[in-house]
Amino acid sequence: MSTRQPILRAEDLHVWFDLPGDSELHAVQGVSFELRPGERMGLVGESGCGKTTTILALMGLLPASASVAGRVHLEGEDILAKGEESVSPHRWKDIAMVFQGAMNAFNPVKTIGSQIAEPMELHGTATGRAARAQVRELLELVGISGERAERYPHEFSGGMRQRAAIALALACEPHVLLADEPTTALDVMVQAQILELLVRLTRDLGLAMILVTHDLPVVAQVCDRAAVMYAGEIVEMGQMTTIYHDPRHPYTRMLFAATPDLLGDEDVLSIPGAPPRLDHEIVGCPFTPRCDSAFAPCPTAHPRRLEVAPGHEALCHLNDHLVAERPA
Amino acid sequence: MQRSDYILKRTLFALLTVFVAITLNFVLFRALPGDAVTGLKCHNCTIQFKNALRKDLGLDKSKWQQYVIYLKDLAHGDMGTTFISHRPVRGELWDPIKKTVAMIGLGTVFSIVFGIFTGVISAWRRGTVLDKVSVWTGLAFYSVPTQWLGLMIVYFVADRIGLPHGGIQSPDYGILGNPGTLDFLKDRIEHMILPALTLGLVLYGDYTLIVRSAMLETLGEDYVLTARAKGMSNWAIVWKHGFRNAMLPVVTLIALSLGFILGGAITIEYVFDYPGIGLAIVDAIDKRDYAFLQGAFLALTLSVILFNFIADLLYFKLDPRVTT
């Protein structure tokens, strides 16, 4: 692993959503992580665990009903410090996002090319003819014929639209790419092609990437590092291989067990129950009701974040004995 | 299906509708009990005279023959002769239609411009005082009966701002010498403003609410979030990504409502005594002017078809997805 300075660092990030009737939903509860240049990190978890909210918060894109606390350092600068004013110059130029292209990330009444050229003109990286030439290059880069720049989104297939969404994210040559479920709603063949494309691009262009998905095998295939989220917290984070071979949180272990094995010699296990609601304070470990290893302290005490090995941290009482062995 | 086929298809469809409308216009009038002569207000007419009149009008021929004659005459632009003034229906229709089109044109432009403007602002500033004021104003104008609003304007507004209560030209107009074209236009427009304002306000209420809801729906779309992520300013997003998409349903609704307005401005013309097509129709019903009514109904039907056709073309222009 590289020892270079992190390009993106989130520190104790919290997000609350105002709910009707004076209540709040604590969607992201103190998320911290670092992303180094060229690194690919997966952010995994079930629906509603706060993955998408986290990355939208990184770009300051949450709706007005959300309040954000914490710091996001992009190349050393706290981009959330002054709200819109400090984050908007960096959007797309330094940190860009791949939306779910199969959904409506493109405006149906404008050509794909004009929408890719838009951020270039907004940030002044290229205009007019130069921008159009760059659009063609970008499309070719993601495997779409440059002539299709003049086409409308409805004339693209789901896979092509996703490729175009990637080209759009690369428009201003960002350093950090946030990919939000880029392969959801695509069939497996196209999914594999898109993932391959993302790996190739991040490697060739030296991009750091956060891949948000509920699909653990996708992360295993693409990422160097993974962060597993549950109920608004990162419950385990570390090198992909470490997490796979030595998961230190039952949720991670159960997520891997819930993945079908190609050889089919192991049963696929599902995790019973559903994630907790986040509109009230949770006492103890939020995973307790669904955990197969829960014991005495779990329902009452919130677990501590412990570094179980260098670069591998987990949030589980099962690791508490480590503290006893090496007192802090 | 090719996109260029769309225009051809829509045109053919409009023409077919015109044909059906013409036929219905013929059939409905013939389906009524009695005929053009029965309803004449003529107490001294003998049976012989009425029969002679029937023969003269061609009513003794079979319905099929009458239909063919009707179509043939229409093809030559001949809509018959009015019963009262004995002048060609076409000319008699054209004059009030011109006046109505000018008046509702003014009102419609007013309502579209302000309706879209406040609707967009209202959606953009959703939940603010500005939005609430705009929505309640829109609702109020949308809900009041047109003729009541017209009366209120006549009673409370006309004198204050020094505009005429009704009619289409000043009583003393032209008495002192021959006024120039500019004076003529000024006089006409002054008489047009209040009825146009009444129509404009009622339509405004309708349009601003539609534009607001269409805009709100559009601003919730994923591509709006994409645009924000690209670093676009709010106003640019509303204008470049929201507006055109929000206009899709709005264009159809506006065009459809315009088609009906030509005939629907009757109450306004009545309140302001504005001699447009609405008043002319009321007058013709009063006088049992069979030929004029038949022509007027055809004209109103054609206006609905025309605006539908315009809506189709605009939709085609605005939305690249439209192919059928």
Interface residues (C-beta under 8 A of the other chain):
Chain A: M59 L61 S88 P89 R91 W92 K93 A96 M97 F99 Q100 M103 N104 A105 F106 N107 P108 V109 K110 Q115 E118 P119 L122 H123 Y152 H154 L168
Chain B: E221 D222 Y223 L225 T226 A227 R228 A229 K230 G231 M232 H241 R244 N245 L318 D319 P320 R321
